[in-house]
Amino acid sequence: MTRYLISFDDGAMSFPEEELAEVAEASHQVVREAQDAAVWVFGGGLERQQASVVATDGTVTDGPYPETKAVLGGFSIIDRRVLDLRCALT
């Protein structure tokens, strides 16, 4: 069984607060369509990275890896075998 992990960058979900309802509805619609097509396996969002490092001298810095630019914000897993079959039938 071939499955794919689709990951979403944490920064991809930055949008104005007033657009939250519209963005949530759009993302739920994609999940519903994937479930209806029987290709949805699992998915979810992750907490925003808010790590910090406190040195022994009390200095607080971003971390643990301040040079990190991209952070995983969410993921979806789909079943490719079912997707290939459905595409072949249409």
N, C-alpha and C positions, 0 to 999 in steps of 0.2 A: 504494500500500500504506500503510494507516494503522497507525502504531505509537504506543504510549503509553509514556512514561517514568513509572514509579512510584518516587518517592523516599522514603527513610526517614530521619527525623531521628536524629542520632547518639545523642541522649538516650533514644530509644525502645528502645534495646537495653541499657539498664541493668537488670541483674537479679543476684540473688545467685549466686555461683560454683557452688553446689550444684545450681542449676537449669540449668546449661549444657547437659548432655546432653539434657534434655527440650526445651529451646528449640531446640537444633540439630536434633533429630529432627523437630519440628513444622515448622521452616522448610524442611528438606529434603523433607518430605512435600508441602508447597505447591508446591515446584519440580517434583517428580515428577508431580503432578497437572496442572500447567500444561504440562509436556512431553508427557504422555499426551494432553492435549487439543490438542496442536500449536499452542499460542498462545505458548509460551515462546520468546523470541529470545535474550536475554542478561541477566545480572545479576551483581551482586557487591557486596562490602562495601568500605569505604574505611577507611584508617587514622584513628584518633582524632586530632583536632586537638591538637597539643602545641606550637604555635609560641610563640616568645618573641622579644622585641626587646631587644637590648643597646645602650644608648645610649653615646655616646662617653665619658661619665663613669663607665661601668661599671654603671649602674643597669639591672637586668633587670626587664622588665614582661611581662605576658601580651600577646600580639599575634599578628599585626600589627594586628588590630582587636579590642581588648579589649571593645568594646561588643557584639560578636556574641553572640547568645543561641542561635541555631539553626545547627547545622552538619550538612551532609549526611553520613550514615553509611553509606548503601547505596542500591542502586537495582535495579530490574527493568525490562526492556523486554518488552512483550507485543505481539502482532500482533492488532489489533482486527478486521481483515477476517475472519480465521479464527474469532475468538471470536464475531462476529456470525453467521457461517454456522452454527457449532455450536449456538448458542442457538436459531436459527430451526428447526433440525432436531429439537430436543428438545421 
